[in-house]
C-alpha cells in the first residue's frame, strides 16, 4: 500500500521550483517537510529562505526547534540568537520570548 500523497507539499514544491514563491511558501514547505520527518530537507529549505529573506522572523524558531531535536545545539543557538536579535530590533517581545525559551533547551 502506497503512502498517501501530501498535496500541500506537492503544491509548495511546484511553486518554489517555478520561481513564484514568496517567503511564506518557503516557510510552509519547510514545515511540511518537518511534518513528513524530512528534517534535512526542512533545514535546507530554511537555509534557502534565510539567504533569500533573512528578515522572515518565524523561520528562526522553527529551524532552532528542528536543530534542538537533532541535538545540533551549536547550530540551534546560532539560528535562535539571530532570531532573538531580529525580534529585538523589531520590538517583538512575544517572539523574542519564544526564541529565548527555545534557546534555553540548547544548554
C-alpha positions as YAML, in Angstrom:
chain: A
units: angstrom
residues:
- id: 1
  name: UNK
  ca: [0.00, 0.00, 0.00]
- id: 2
  name: UNK
  ca: [1.40, 3.39, -1.01]
- id: 3
  name: UNK
  ca: [1.76, 6.24, 1.43]
- id: 4
  name: UNK
  ca: [-0.81, 9.00, 0.94]
- id: 5
  name: UNK
  ca: [0.36, 11.91, -1.18]
- id: 6
  name: UNK
  ca: [0.85, 15.17, 0.67]
- id: 7
  name: UNK
  ca: [-0.88, 17.55, -1.74]
- id: 8
  name: UNK
  ca: [0.16, 20.67, 0.16]
- id: 9
  name: UNK
  ca: [3.80, 19.56, -0.08]
- id: 10
  name: UNK
  ca: [3.45, 18.95, -3.82]
- id: 11
  name: UNK
  ca: [1.88, 22.38, -4.42]
- id: 12
  name: UNK
  ca: [4.57, 24.17, -2.41]
- id: 13
  name: UNK
  ca: [7.39, 22.28, -4.16]
- id: 14
  name: UNK
  ca: [5.86, 23.21, -7.53]
- id: 15
  name: UNK
  ca: [5.57, 26.89, -6.55]
- id: 16
  name: UNK
  ca: [9.17, 27.04, -5.45]
- id: 17
  name: UNK
  ca: [10.51, 25.21, -8.49]
- id: 18
  name: UNK
  ca: [8.52, 27.59, -10.72]
- id: 19
  name: UNK
  ca: [10.14, 30.59, -9.03]
- id: 20
  name: UNK
  ca: [6.80, 32.05, -7.95]
- id: 21
  name: UNK
  ca: [7.22, 31.50, -4.22]
- id: 22
  name: UNK
  ca: [7.37, 34.12, -1.52]
- id: 23
  name: UNK
  ca: [8.90, 33.75, 1.94]
- id: 24
  name: UNK
  ca: [5.71, 32.25, 3.35]
- id: 25
  name: UNK
  ca: [5.76, 29.49, 0.71]
- id: 26
  name: UNK
  ca: [9.32, 28.54, 1.66]
- id: 27
  name: UNK
  ca: [8.35, 28.58, 5.33]
- id: 28
  name: UNK
  ca: [5.30, 26.42, 4.64]
- id: 29
  name: UNK
  ca: [7.38, 23.97, 2.59]
- id: 30
  name: UNK
  ca: [9.90, 23.63, 5.42]
- id: 31
  name: UNK
  ca: [7.07, 22.95, 7.88]
- id: 32
  name: UNK
  ca: [5.59, 20.31, 5.57]
- id: 33
  name: UNK
  ca: [8.99, 18.63, 5.30]
- id: 34
  name: UNK
  ca: [9.23, 18.67, 9.09]
- id: 35
  name: UNK
  ca: [5.78, 17.11, 9.38]
- id: 36
  name: UNK
  ca: [6.89, 14.36, 6.96]
- id: 37
  name: UNK
  ca: [10.01, 13.71, 9.07]
- id: 38
  name: UNK
  ca: [12.27, 15.08, 6.33]
- id: 39
  name: UNK
  ca: [14.31, 17.23, 8.70]
- id: 40
  name: UNK
  ca: [17.28, 17.61, 6.36]
- id: 41
  name: UNK
  ca: [15.00, 18.94, 3.63]
- id: 42
  name: UNK
  ca: [13.31, 21.22, 6.15]
- id: 43
  name: UNK
  ca: [16.63, 22.72, 7.23]
- id: 44
  name: UNK
  ca: [17.81, 23.09, 3.63]
- id: 45
  name: UNK
  ca: [14.60, 24.99, 2.87]
- id: 46
  name: UNK
  ca: [15.03, 27.21, 5.93]
- id: 47
  name: UNK
  ca: [18.62, 27.92, 4.86]
- id: 48
  name: UNK
  ca: [17.45, 28.89, 1.38]
- id: 49
  name: UNK
  ca: [14.76, 31.10, 2.87]
- id: 50
  name: UNK
  ca: [17.32, 32.75, 5.15]
- id: 51
  name: UNK
  ca: [19.52, 33.53, 2.14]
- id: 52
  name: UNK
  ca: [16.53, 34.95, 0.24]
- id: 53
  name: UNK
  ca: [14.87, 36.85, 3.11]
- id: 54
  name: UNK
  ca: [16.76, 36.92, 6.40]
- id: 55
  name: UNK
  ca: [14.06, 39.20, 7.83]
- id: 56
  name: UNK
  ca: [11.43, 36.42, 7.86]
- id: 57
  name: UNK
  ca: [11.26, 36.07, 11.63]
- id: 58
  name: UNK
  ca: [9.11, 32.91, 12.08]
- id: 59
  name: UNK
  ca: [11.73, 30.65, 10.48]
- id: 60
  name: UNK
  ca: [14.26, 31.16, 13.27]
- id: 61
  name: UNK
  ca: [12.20, 29.44, 15.95]
- id: 62
  name: UNK
  ca: [11.16, 26.52, 13.75]
- id: 63
  name: UNK
  ca: [14.71, 25.95, 12.48]
- id: 64
  name: UNK
  ca: [16.02, 26.17, 16.04]
- id: 65
  name: UNK
  ca: [13.49, 23.59, 17.20]
- id: 66
  name: UNK
  ca: [14.47, 21.16, 14.46]
- id: 67
  name: UNK
  ca: [18.15, 21.54, 15.32]
- id: 68
  name: UNK
  ca: [17.43, 21.02, 19.03]
- id: 69
  name: UNK
  ca: [15.52, 17.82, 18.13]
- id: 70
  name: UNK
  ca: [18.62, 16.67, 16.27]
- id: 71
  name: UNK
  ca: [20.88, 17.63, 19.21]
- id: 72
  name: UNK
  ca: [22.70, 20.09, 16.91]
- id: 73
  name: UNK
  ca: [22.89, 22.59, 19.74]
- id: 74
  name: UNK
  ca: [25.59, 24.86, 18.35]
- id: 75
  name: UNK
  ca: [23.69, 25.35, 15.09]
- id: 76
  name: UNK
  ca: [20.44, 25.77, 17.02]
- id: 77
  name: UNK
  ca: [21.99, 28.51, 19.15]
- id: 78
  name: UNK
  ca: [23.15, 30.36, 16.02]
- id: 79
  name: UNK
  ca: [19.67, 30.33, 14.48]
- id: 80
  name: UNK
  ca: [17.91, 31.21, 17.72]
- id: 81
  name: UNK
  ca: [20.30, 34.02, 18.61]
- id: 82
  name: UNK
  ca: [19.88, 35.50, 15.13]
- id: 83
  name: UNK
  ca: [16.13, 35.36, 15.62]
- id: 84
  name: UNK
  ca: [16.39, 37.00, 19.04]
- id: 85
  name: UNK
  ca: [18.45, 39.81, 17.53]
- id: 86
  name: UNK
  ca: [15.87, 40.35, 14.78]
- id: 87
  name: UNK
  ca: [12.91, 40.17, 17.18]
- id: 88
  name: UNK
  ca: [14.63, 42.65, 19.50]
- id: 89
  name: UNK
  ca: [15.28, 45.06, 16.62]
- id: 90
  name: UNK
  ca: [11.58, 44.90, 15.74]
- id: 91
  name: UNK
  ca: [10.41, 45.25, 19.32]
- id: 92
  name: UNK
  ca: [8.63, 41.88, 19.07]
- id: 93
  name: UNK
  ca: [8.82, 40.77, 22.70]
- id: 94
  name: UNK
  ca: [6.47, 37.80, 22.27]
- id: 95
  name: UNK
  ca: [8.58, 36.18, 19.55]
- id: 96
  name: UNK
  ca: [11.77, 37.11, 21.38]
- id: 97
  name: UNK
  ca: [10.47, 35.30, 24.48]
- id: 98
  name: UNK
  ca: [9.64, 32.18, 22.45]
- id: 99
  name: UNK
  ca: [13.12, 32.20, 20.92]
- id: 100
  name: UNK
  ca: [14.79, 32.71, 24.32]
- id: 101
  name: UNK
  ca: [12.75, 29.86, 25.77]
- id: 102
  name: UNK
  ca: [13.90, 27.54, 22.99]
- id: 103
  name: UNK
  ca: [17.47, 28.77, 23.39]
- id: 104
  name: UNK
  ca: [17.36, 27.51, 26.98]
- id: 105
  name: UNK
  ca: [16.95, 24.00, 25.52]
- id: 106
  name: UNK
  ca: [20.39, 24.23, 23.90]
- id: 107
  name: UNK
  ca: [22.32, 24.41, 27.15]
...
